[in-house]
């Protein structure tokens, strides 16, 4: 179970480093998504910073396992809000699925971390 925990934590940390950086730097993909969701671009930058902080806390979690729980709460709230934003604009499931998937992975990581 520990290997699964470390792999999942690592993959999520990598995703949020890349995603947070792309949002903060204004990658066209994220600019278009935020326009589609009718969310101001300034919030895209805030979301990117939130994700980078969450990734940093996940990385700290390699040494302090309690940090993983806080990172999961932090990122979990962010991803739940992303799901709600997609539902609000009635996005098709194909556009909502990534947010739902990452929310699920964060919940799994929280459960695995609680069991350790």
GROMACS elastic network, one bead per residue, 0.5 to 0.9 nm:
[ bonds ]
;  ai    aj funct       b0    kb
    1     4     6  0.52333   500
    1     5     6  0.62216   500
    1     6     6  0.87872   500
    1   112     6  0.78249   500
    1   116     6  0.85765   500
    2     6     6  0.62071   500
    2     7     6  0.85951   500
    2   112     6  0.85977   500
    2   116     6  0.79698   500
    3     6     6  0.51751   500
    3     7     6  0.60925   500
    3     8     6  0.85125   500
    4     7     6  0.51706   500
    4     8     6  0.60247   500
    4     9     6  0.83966   500
    4   112     6  0.86573   500
    5     8     6  0.52972   500
    5     9     6  0.60029   500
    5    10     6  0.84666   500
    5   109     6  0.67684   500
    5   112     6  0.64846   500
    5   113     6  0.72184   500
    6     9     6  0.50832   500
    6    10     6  0.59556   500
    6    11     6  0.85489   500
    6    62     6  0.79819   500
    7    10     6  0.50865   500
    7    11     6  0.61168   500
    7    12     6  0.85745   500
    8    11     6  0.51811   500
    8    12     6  0.61228   500
    8    13     6  0.84757   500
    8   105     6  0.78500   500
    8   106     6  0.88932   500
    8   108     6  0.88786   500
    8   109     6  0.68930   500
    9    12     6  0.52689   500
    9    13     6  0.60638   500
    9    14     6  0.86126   500
    9    58     6  0.67348   500
    9    59     6  0.80674   500
    9    61     6  0.85644   500
    9    62     6  0.86331   500
    9    68     6  0.81969   500
    9   106     6  0.88486   500
    9   109     6  0.70005   500
   10    13     6  0.50781   500
   10    14     6  0.61252   500
   10    15     6  0.85584   500
   10    58     6  0.80015   500
   10    59     6  0.77577   500
   11    14     6  0.51474   500
   11    15     6  0.61154   500
   11    16     6  0.86388   500
   12    15     6  0.50358   500
   12    16     6  0.61191   500
   12    17     6  0.85136   500
   12    55     6  0.75223   500
   12    58     6  0.81000   500
   12   102     6  0.82250   500
   12   105     6  0.81184   500
   12   106     6  0.80307   500
   13    16     6  0.52737   500
   13    17     6  0.61229   500
   13    18     6  0.86878   500
   13    52     6  0.87332   500
   13    54     6  0.78449   500
   13    56     6  0.74831   500
   13    57     6  0.86816   500
   13    58     6  0.59833   500
   13    59     6  0.66938   500
   14    17     6  0.51515   500
   14    18     6  0.62648   500
   14    19     6  0.84505   500
   14    55     6  0.73624   500
   15    18     6  0.53046   500
   15    19     6  0.58579   500
   15    20     6  0.81975   500
   15    55     6  0.82336   500
   16    20     6  0.54639   500
   16    21     6  0.80186   500
   16    48     6  0.84598   500
   16    51     6  0.54751   500
   16    52     6  0.61949   500
   16    53     6  0.88838   500
   16    54     6  0.73543   500
   16    55     6  0.55164   500
   16    75     6  0.89853   500
   17    20     6  0.52937   500
   17    21     6  0.59870   500
   17    22     6  0.85223   500
   17    48     6  0.88073   500
   17    51     6  0.70261   500
   17    52     6  0.54799   500
   17    53     6  0.87544   500
   17    54     6  0.86389   500
   17    55     6  0.58550   500
   17    56     6  0.81160   500
   18    21     6  0.51850   500
   18    22     6  0.60769   500
   18    23     6  0.85803   500
   18    52     6  0.84353   500
   19    22     6  0.51314   500
   19    23     6  0.61243   500
   19    24     6  0.85268   500
   19    30     6  0.88333   500
   19    48     6  0.69921   500
   19    51     6  0.73804   500
   19    52     6  0.81965   500
   20    23     6  0.51771   500
   20    24     6  0.60519   500
   20    25     6  0.85293   500
   20    45     6  0.83226   500
   20    47     6  0.71551   500
   20    49     6  0.61183   500
   20    50     6  0.74343   500
   20    52     6  0.51652   500
   20    53     6  0.87174   500
   20    55     6  0.85636   500
   21    24     6  0.51094   500
   21    25     6  0.60254   500
   21    26     6  0.84349   500
   21    27     6  0.87615   500
   21    48     6  0.62215   500
   21    49     6  0.78315   500
   21    51     6  0.84202   500
   21    52     6  0.70929   500
   22    25     6  0.52199   500
   22    26     6  0.59953   500
   22    27     6  0.52085   500
   22    28     6  0.87433   500
   22    29     6  0.86144   500
   22    30     6  0.73350   500
   22    48     6  0.73587   500
   23    26     6  0.51456   500
   23    27     6  0.61005   500
   23    28     6  0.88959   500
   23    29     6  0.87258   500
   23    30     6  0.59038   500
   23    31     6  0.76640   500
   23    44     6  0.59034   500
   23    45     6  0.58649   500
   23    46     6  0.85761   500
   23    47     6  0.72470   500
   23    49     6  0.82272   500
   24    27     6  0.79664   500
   24    44     6  0.68865   500
   24    46     6  0.75022   500
   24    47     6  0.78006   500
   24    49     6  0.66208   500
   25    45     6  0.76478   500
   25    48     6  0.84879   500
   26    29     6  0.82899   500
   26    30     6  0.67589   500
   26    31     6  0.61938   500
   26    41     6  0.86420   500
   26    44     6  0.80078   500
   26    45     6  0.76321   500
   27    30     6  0.55741   500
   27    31     6  0.62857   500
   27    32     6  0.87576   500
   28    32     6  0.60459   500
   28    33     6  0.85407   500
   29    32     6  0.53629   500
   29    33     6  0.63613   500
   29    34     6  0.88587   500
   30    34     6  0.60981   500
   30    35     6  0.84369   500
   30    44     6  0.76569   500
   31    34     6  0.53040   500
   31    35     6  0.61801   500
   31    36     6  0.86407   500
   31    41     6  0.69363   500
   31    44     6  0.75833   500
   32    35     6  0.50389   500
   32    36     6  0.61147   500
   32    37     6  0.86097   500
   33    36     6  0.50153   500
   33    37     6  0.61652   500
   33    38     6  0.85412   500
   33    39     6  0.88496   500
   34    38     6  0.60533   500
   34    39     6  0.53046   500
   34    40     6  0.69775   500
   34    41     6  0.66392   500
   34    43     6  0.85071   500
   34    44     6  0.67780   500
   35    39     6  0.61605   500
   35    40     6  0.73415   500
   35    41     6  0.75806   500
   36    39     6  0.77899   500
   36    89     6  0.79812   500
   36    91     6  0.88949   500
   37    40     6  0.89102   500
   37    85     6  0.63478   500
   37    86     6  0.65118   500
   37    88     6  0.80100   500
   37    89     6  0.61742   500
   37    91     6  0.84611   500
   38    85     6  0.87201   500
   38    89     6  0.80281   500
   39    42     6  0.84381   500
   39    43     6  0.68133   500
   39    44     6  0.77749   500
   39    85     6  0.84964   500
   40    43     6  0.54766   500
   40    44     6  0.70230   500
   41    45     6  0.68130   500
   41    46     6  0.89115   500
   42    45     6  0.53248   500
   42    46     6  0.65293   500
   42    47     6  0.87420   500
   43    47     6  0.59722   500
   43    48     6  0.84514   500
   44    47     6  0.50269   500
   44    48     6  0.61572   500
   44    49     6  0.87189   500
   45    48     6  0.50066   500
   45    49     6  0.63189   500
   45    50     6  0.86319   500
   46    49     6  0.51560   500
   46    50     6  0.61592   500
   46    51     6  0.86414   500
   47    51     6  0.61678   500
   47    52     6  0.86247   500
   47    78     6  0.78368   500
   48    51     6  0.51134   500
   48    52     6  0.62065   500
   48    53     6  0.86603   500
   49    52     6  0.50037   500
   49    53     6  0.61547   500
   49    54     6  0.85184   500
   50    53     6  0.51908   500
   50    54     6  0.61823   500
   50    55     6  0.86719   500
   50    74     6  0.80923   500
   50    75     6  0.78270   500
   50    78     6  0.79840   500
   51    55     6  0.61071   500
   51    56     6  0.85765   500
   51    74     6  0.86040   500
   51    75     6  0.67979   500
   51    78     6  0.81081   500
   52    55     6  0.50267   500
   52    56     6  0.61866   500
   52    57     6  0.86585   500
   53    56     6  0.50503   500
   53    57     6  0.62584   500
   53    58     6  0.86486   500
   53    71     6  0.83513   500
   53    74     6  0.88638   500
   54    57     6  0.51096   500
   54    58     6  0.62042   500
   54    59     6  0.86799   500
   54    70     6  0.84972   500
   54    71     6  0.51772   500
   54    72     6  0.77632   500
   54    74     6  0.64042   500
   54    75     6  0.59675   500
   55    59     6  0.62514   500
   55    60     6  0.86605   500
   55    71     6  0.74287   500
   55    75     6  0.85717   500
   56    59     6  0.50576   500
   56    60     6  0.62432   500
   56    61     6  0.85912   500
   56    71     6  0.84081   500
   57    61     6  0.61770   500
   57    67     6  0.60434   500
   57    68     6  0.67423   500
   57    70     6  0.76173   500
   57    71     6  0.54787   500
   58    62     6  0.72544   500
   58    65     6  0.89207   500
   58    67     6  0.66978   500
   58    68     6  0.53194   500
   58    69     6  0.86427   500
   58    70     6  0.85051   500
   58    71     6  0.57009   500
   58    72     6  0.79908   500
   59    62     6  0.57097   500
   59    63     6  0.80674   500
   59    67     6  0.86438   500
   59    68     6  0.82301   500
   60    63     6  0.58169   500
   60    64     6  0.62158   500
   60    65     6  0.80567   500
   60    67     6  0.65104   500
   60    68     6  0.77602   500
   61    66     6  0.67072   500
   61    69     6  0.84443   500
   61    71     6  0.83147   500
   62    65     6  0.63572   500
   62    67     6  0.84868   500
   62    68     6  0.81347   500
   63    67     6  0.85907   500
   64    67     6  0.56944   500
   64    68     6  0.76606   500
   65    68     6  0.55298   500
   65    69     6  0.74904   500
   65   113     6  0.74537   500
   65   116     6  0.87866   500
   66    69     6  0.55355   500
   66    70     6  0.69323   500
   66    71     6  0.89656   500
   66   113     6  0.83238   500
   67    70     6  0.51607   500
   67    71     6  0.61290   500
   67    72     6  0.85616   500
   68    72     6  0.60448   500
   68    73     6  0.85979   500
   68   109     6  0.82373   500
   68   110     6  0.74885   500
   68   113     6  0.71936   500
   69    72     6  0.50822   500
   69    73     6  0.62694   500
   69    74     6  0.86218   500
   69   109     6  0.83826   500
   69   110     6  0.59421   500
   69   113     6  0.70194   500
   69   114     6  0.78413   500
   70    73     6  0.50946   500
   70    74     6  0.60899   500
   70    75     6  0.85377   500
   71    74     6  0.50047   500
   71    75     6  0.59523   500
   71    76     6  0.80364   500
   72    75     6  0.51864   500
   72    76     6  0.54148   500
   72    77     6  0.82552   500
   72   106     6  0.57785   500
   72   107     6  0.73778   500
   72   109     6  0.73804   500
   72   110     6  0.61648   500
   73    77     6  0.61009   500
   73    78     6  0.85606   500
   73   106     6  0.83863   500
   73   107     6  0.89034   500
   73   110     6  0.82510   500
   74    77     6  0.56269   500
   74    78     6  0.65558   500
   74    79     6  0.89722   500
   75    79     6  0.61259   500
   75    80     6  0.85563   500
   75   103     6  0.82315   500
   75   106     6  0.74987   500
   76    79     6  0.51211   500
   76    80     6  0.60792   500
   76    81     6  0.85405   500
   76   102     6  0.83568   500
   76   103     6  0.59119   500
   76   104     6  0.88013   500
   76   106     6  0.61549   500
   76   107     6  0.73744   500
   77    80     6  0.51062   500
   77    81     6  0.61989   500
   77    82     6  0.86067   500
   77   103     6  0.86020   500
   78    81     6  0.52269   500
   78    82     6  0.63045   500
   78    83     6  0.88542   500
   78   103     6  0.87665   500
   79    83     6  0.62369   500
   79    84     6  0.86120   500
   79    99     6  0.59253   500
   79   100     6  0.75755   500
   79   102     6  0.69984   500
   79   103     6  0.55522   500
   79   106     6  0.88716   500
   80    83     6  0.50629   500
   80    84     6  0.62872   500
   80    85     6  0.86478   500
   80    99     6  0.76415   500
   80   100     6  0.78711   500
   80   103     6  0.65773   500
   81    85     6  0.61198   500
   81    86     6  0.86744   500
   82    85     6  0.50339   500
   82    86     6  0.63358   500
   82    87     6  0.86859   500
   82    96     6  0.84270   500
   82    99     6  0.62282   500
   82   100     6  0.85824   500
   83    86     6  0.51871   500
   83    87     6  0.62293   500
   83    88     6  0.85788   500
   83    96     6  0.64136   500
   83    97     6  0.85277   500
   83    98     6  0.89274   500
   83    99     6  0.56620   500
   83   100     6  0.63730   500
   83   103     6  0.84719   500
   84    88     6  0.59661   500
   84    89     6  0.88095   500
   85    88     6  0.50431   500
   85    89     6  0.66464   500
   85    90     6  0.86896   500
   85    91     6  0.88522   500
   86    89     6  0.55486   500
   86    90     6  0.62167   500
   86    91     6  0.53561   500
   86    92     6  0.82930   500
   86    93     6  0.89118   500
   86    95     6  0.75788   500
   86    96     6  0.58161   500
   86    99     6  0.85736   500
   87    91     6  0.60695   500
   87    92     6  0.84809   500
   87    96     6  0.75662   500
   88    91     6  0.77574   500
   90    93     6  0.88764   500
   91    94     6  0.79188   500
   91    95     6  0.61066   500
   91    96     6  0.64481   500
   92    95     6  0.56480   500
   92    96     6  0.64857   500
   92    97     6  0.86717   500
   93    97     6  0.56021   500
   94    97     6  0.53675   500
   94    98     6  0.78288   500
   95    98     6  0.68729   500
   95    99     6  0.82336   500
   96    99     6  0.56892   500
   96   100     6  0.64105   500
   96   101     6  0.87777   500
   97   101     6  0.59132   500
   97   102     6  0.85814   500
   98   102     6  0.61624   500
   98   103     6  0.84685   500
   99   102     6  0.53001   500
   99   103     6  0.61020   500
   99   104     6  0.86049   500
  100   103     6  0.50799   500
  100   104     6  0.61884   500
  100   105     6  0.87027   500
  101   104     6  0.50735   500
  101   105     6  0.62292   500
  101   106     6  0.86667   500
  102   106     6  0.61034   500
  102   107     6  0.85430   500
  103   106     6  0.51927   500
  103   107     6  0.62874   500
  103   108     6  0.87231   500
  104   107     6  0.50798   500
  104   108     6  0.62093   500
  104   109     6  0.86330   500
  105   108     6  0.50031   500
  105   109     6  0.61240   500
  105   110     6  0.85781   500
  106   109     6  0.50016   500
  106   110     6  0.61525   500
  106   111     6  0.86671   500
  107   110     6  0.50533   500
  107   111     6  0.62829   500
  107   112     6  0.86522   500
  108   111     6  0.51236   500
  108   112     6  0.61024   500
  108   113     6  0.84512   500
  109   112     6  0.50854   500
  109   113     6  0.59353   500
  109   114     6  0.84633   500
  110   113     6  0.51005   500
  110   114     6  0.60990   500
  110   115     6  0.86753   500
  111   114     6  0.50771   500
  111   115     6  0.63059   500
  111   116     6  0.89061   500
  112   115     6  0.51733   500
  112   116     6  0.65609   500
  113   116     6  0.52806   500
